[in-house]
Amino acid sequence: MSEIKIKDRLIGEAHKPLVIVEIGINHGGSIEVALKMVDAAFKSGAEIIKHQTHVVADEMSSEAKKIIPKNANASIYDIMEECALSLEDEIHLKEYVESKGMIFISTPFSRAAADRLESMGVAAFKIGSGECNNYPLIKHIASFRKPMIVSTGMNDISSIRKTVEILEENNIEYALLHTTNLYPTPAHLVRFGAMQEIQKEFPNAVIGLSDHTISNLACFGAVALGASILERHFTDSLNRVGPDILNSMDPTALKELIQGSNELAIMRGGEKKATTEEKVTIDFAFATVVTINTIKKGEKFSKDNLWVKRPGTGDIKAEDYESILGRIANKSLQLDQHLSWSDIDE
């Protein structure tokens, strides 16, 4: 069973699911807002806060100024330039997160961003879906020899495999998150089958879901199917403005996701048989063989003098009823008496 470790947190199917709380760029470039979001996430039980590290000049060419995302009114270049935190602010954010006992990780969107995070001493790297097939950047980050959590949206198995090969060649602990990169993601495009395909194709990976729907349902479903990591965008208030606010969870939803995913995880597994704990219910719910007439010694058992009734505390279970018909009573029996094997002639 695969697992990875980020600081002291073990992650895998044998452990409670890890909820990655992505502040991302929801702070709009304000360190003050970012800290408020950290406070709100902490109060809801967050373990790990994820940021996005943008060094825009190293991340995008000027052509990006012509590309306007569907969920925005400005170019992707301008959005990231406005939302990017300075090195000083990002260091402050990391230290603030860690002062509360949480783990800070971030997604680097460029080599310069990756180098910044490495200089800051992050414990692990989160790779965005757009960088899943950016093999030069993947190789560069893998050189730091730290755990990597890789989102796989917009990629197929063959392109994911190339990234996995790089990670395994460098002995990197890694996780793969199924993702759909639509903001928000409609239910019919969540595609749990794709997550299960990743599970099958990459048995060494810890598996999870990076979700962009507008509720916790997809994450809950993913846990039931074996997801060990759940990631959703987060804001302290859904009244804030930003391209990712619509598909973000608020503090109430975060608390529900953490509690619900932990409960769902312990529901997984098991085998189809009665549990030891069900014995108290079996005693009154199951049926055993009972006399429905008085029976004399030497009389044959028949449907006229035997039937099955609750409780299940008798000696002969309902499943053995028909095997007794036609056999002989070796003693007289009273009406409404639970039959025992010792009451029957050999």
Secondary structure by P-SEA (a helix, b strand, c coil): ccccccccccccccccbbbbbcccccccccaaaaaaaaaaaaaacccbbbbbbbcccccccccccccccccccccaaaaaaaacccaaaaaaaaaaaaaacbbbbbbbccaaaaaaaaaacccbbbbccccccaaaaaaaaaccccbbbbbbccccaaaaaaaaaaaaaacccbbbbbbbcccccccccccaaaaaaaaaaccccbbbbbcccccaaaaaaaaaacccbbbbbbbcccccccccccccccaaaaaaaaaaaaaaaaaccccccccccccccccccccccccccccccccccccccccccccccccccccccccccccccccccccccccccccccc
